[in-house]
Amino acid sequence: MQAFHDFVYLASQSPRRRQLLDQLGVRHELLLPAPDEDAEALEAEVRGELPADYVQRVTRNKLVAARERLRTRGLPAAPVLCSDTTVALGRRILGKPVDAAHALATLQALSGRNHRVLTAVGVHDGRRSRFALSLSSVRFAEIPPEVLSRYVASGEPFGKAGAYAIQSSLAGWIARIAGSYSGIMGLPLYETTQLLRQARVRF
């Protein structure tokens, strides 16, 4: 029988994912890209790809890269966890904004409308990889232009899919959520718990 694991490697730079693993009580070590790795290239979009296909493909690619990172660094064996989150308006993927104008345009598109937040999770336990997908729906009320301008000026949208974080001040304009709050943050705790239990992680 496969032994239990006391910790996992988290292949993510997101402080929110670290916070959520802490919430579960899962010990974790960061397994981050080396300076010469082009981690952003893993998130490149493929023309015509649906949001669910995109987020699952990116997560698979991240997990493959992280496993190779673990192997080449000669680190102690432990499960590896990866995740990716994207925001979708219909079939349109709303990625991380490249500048203030892009962030503002993204938020204007979300204002007063429903959108989906998709987060895929992958765990490799040394023998096999397992994946799960969390799908949530979020509705923003109409957000005044001055609120959006202040939010963009705060720098909060950058580095975040859809140009916002649900745990930020913009949450005051979210009228309704259906799905997983933690999934919208970036790591769905239910799906993650199931994957880690299957990988025999002790927590």
C-alpha positions in Angstrom: 0.0 0.0 0.0 1.2 3.5 -0.8 2.5 5.4 2.2 0.9 8.6 3.4 2.5 12.0 2.6 3.1 14.7 5.2 3.3 17.6 2.7 2.8 18.6 -0.9 4.7 20.8 -3.3 2.6 23.8 -4.5 3.7 24.9 -7.9 2.1 28.3 -7.8 3.2 31.8 -6.9 -0.3 32.8 -5.7 -0.5 33.8 -2.1 -4.2 33.0 -2.1 -3.5 29.4 -2.9 -1.1 29.2 0.0 -3.7 30.8 2.2 -6.3 28.2 1.2 -4.0 25.3 1.7 -3.2 26.7 5.2 -7.0 26.8 5.8 -7.2 23.1 5.0 -4.2 22.4 7.3 -2.1 21.1 4.4 1.6 21.4 4.8 3.2 22.7 1.6 6.5 23.7 0.1 6.7 26.0 -2.9 8.0 24.6 -6.2 8.4 27.7 -8.3 9.8 28.1 -11.8 13.5 28.9 -12.2 14.4 32.4 -13.6 15.1 30.8 -17.0 11.7 29.1 -17.2 9.0 30.8 -19.3 6.1 30.1 -17.0 3.8 32.6 -18.7 4.1 30.7 -21.9 2.2 27.8 -20.4 -0.9 30.1 -20.1 -0.9 31.1 -23.8 -4.3 30.9 -25.4 -5.1 28.7 -28.4 -7.4 30.4 -30.9 -11.0 29.1 -30.6 -10.3 27.1 -27.5 -13.2 27.0 -25.0 -12.6 28.3 -21.5 -13.0 24.9 -19.8 -10.6 23.2 -22.3 -8.2 26.1 -21.8 -8.0 26.0 -18.0 -7.6 22.2 -18.0 -4.9 22.2 -20.6 -3.0 24.9 -18.8 -3.2 23.0 -15.5 -2.0 19.8 -17.2 0.9 21.7 -18.7 1.8 23.3 -15.4 1.8 19.9 -13.6 4.1 18.4 -16.3 6.5 21.3 -15.9 6.4 21.1 -12.1 7.1 17.4 -12.1 10.1 18.0 -14.3 11.2 20.7 -11.9 11.0 18.4 -9.0 13.0 15.7 -10.8 15.8 18.0 -12.0 16.2 19.6 -8.6 16.5 16.3 -6.8 14.1 17.2 -4.1 12.4 14.7 -1.7 9.5 12.9 -3.2 6.0 14.3 -2.4 2.8 15.0 -4.3 2.7 18.1 -6.6 -0.3 20.4 -6.8 -1.0 22.8 -9.6 -4.0 25.0 -10.4 -5.1 27.5 -12.9 -8.1 29.9 -12.9 -9.7 31.7 -15.7 -12.7 34.0 -16.1 -15.1 33.6 -19.0 -17.8 35.8 -20.5 -19.6 33.4 -22.8 -16.9 31.7 -24.9 -14.5 34.6 -24.4 -11.6 34.1 -22.0 -10.7 37.1 -19.9 -7.1 36.7 -18.9 -4.7 38.7 -16.8 -4.7 42.4 -18.0 -1.6 43.6 -19.7 -2.1 47.3 -18.7 -4.5 49.7 -17.0 -6.6 50.2 -20.2 -7.0 46.5 -20.6 -8.0 46.1 -17.0 -10.6 48.8 -17.2 -12.0 47.4 -20.4 -12.3 43.9 -18.8 -14.1 45.3 -15.7 -16.4 47.3 -17.8 -17.3 44.1 -19.7 -18.1 42.3 -16.4 -20.1 45.2 -14.9 -23.8 44.4 -14.7 -23.4 40.9 -16.1 -23.0 37.3 -15.2 -19.7 35.6 -15.9 -18.1 32.2 -15.1 -15.0 31.5 -13.1 -13.3 28.2 -13.9 -10.5 26.7 -11.7 -8.8 23.4 -12.6 -6.7 21.5 -10.1 -4.1 18.8 -10.7 -2.3 16.6 -8.3 0.5 14.1 -9.1 1.2 11.6 -6.3 4.4 10.0 -7.8 2.4 7.4 -9.7 -0.5 9.1 -11.4 -2.0 12.5 -12.1 -5.6 13.4 -11.1 -7.6 16.4 -12.1 -10.8 18.3 -11.1 -12.6 21.3 -12.5 -14.6 23.8 -10.4 -17.2 26.0 -12.2 -18.8 29.0 -10.5 -21.0 31.8 -11.7 -20.7 35.4 -10.5 -22.9 38.4 -11.2 -21.7 42.0 -10.8 -24.1 44.8 -10.3 -23.6 47.9 -12.4 -20.3 49.3 -11.1 -19.9 53.1 -11.3 -17.1 54.3 -13.5 -15.3 56.1 -10.7 -15.3 52.9 -8.7 -13.7 51.0 -11.6 -11.1 53.8 -12.1 -10.1 53.7 -8.4 -9.8 49.9 -8.5 -7.6 49.9 -11.5 -5.4 52.7 -10.0 -5.0 50.6 -6.9 -3.1 48.0 -8.9 -5.3 45.2 -7.6 -6.4 43.9 -11.1 -2.9 43.0 -12.3 -1.8 39.4 -12.2 -5.5 38.2 -11.9 -7.7 36.6 -14.4 -10.7 38.8 -15.2 -8.8 41.7 -13.6 -10.3 41.3 -10.1 -10.0 39.4 -6.9 -13.2 38.3 -5.1 -11.6 39.0 -1.7 -10.9 42.7 -2.7 -13.0 45.8 -2.4 -14.8 45.0 -5.6 -16.6 42.2 -3.7 -19.0 45.0 -2.6 -20.4 45.0 -6.1 -21.0 41.3 -6.4 -24.7 40.7 -6.3 -24.7 36.9 -6.5 -22.4 33.9 -6.5 -23.3 30.3 -7.4 -20.6 27.7 -6.9 -17.3 27.7 -4.9 -16.1 30.8 -3.2 -12.6 29.2 -2.8 -12.7 28.2 -6.4 -13.2 31.8 -7.4 -10.3 32.7 -5.2 -8.1 30.2 -7.1 -8.2 26.8 -5.3 -11.6 25.1 -4.8 -11.3 23.5 -1.4 -13.8 20.6 -1.9 -12.2 19.4 -5.2 -8.7 19.9 -3.8 -9.5 17.9 -0.6 -10.8 15.0 -2.7 -7.6 15.0 -4.9 -5.3 15.2 -1.9 -7.1 12.4 -0.1 -6.8 10.2 -3.2 -3.0 11.1 -3.3 -2.8 10.0 0.4 -1.8 13.3 1.8 -2.1 13.5 5.6 -4.0 16.5 6.9 
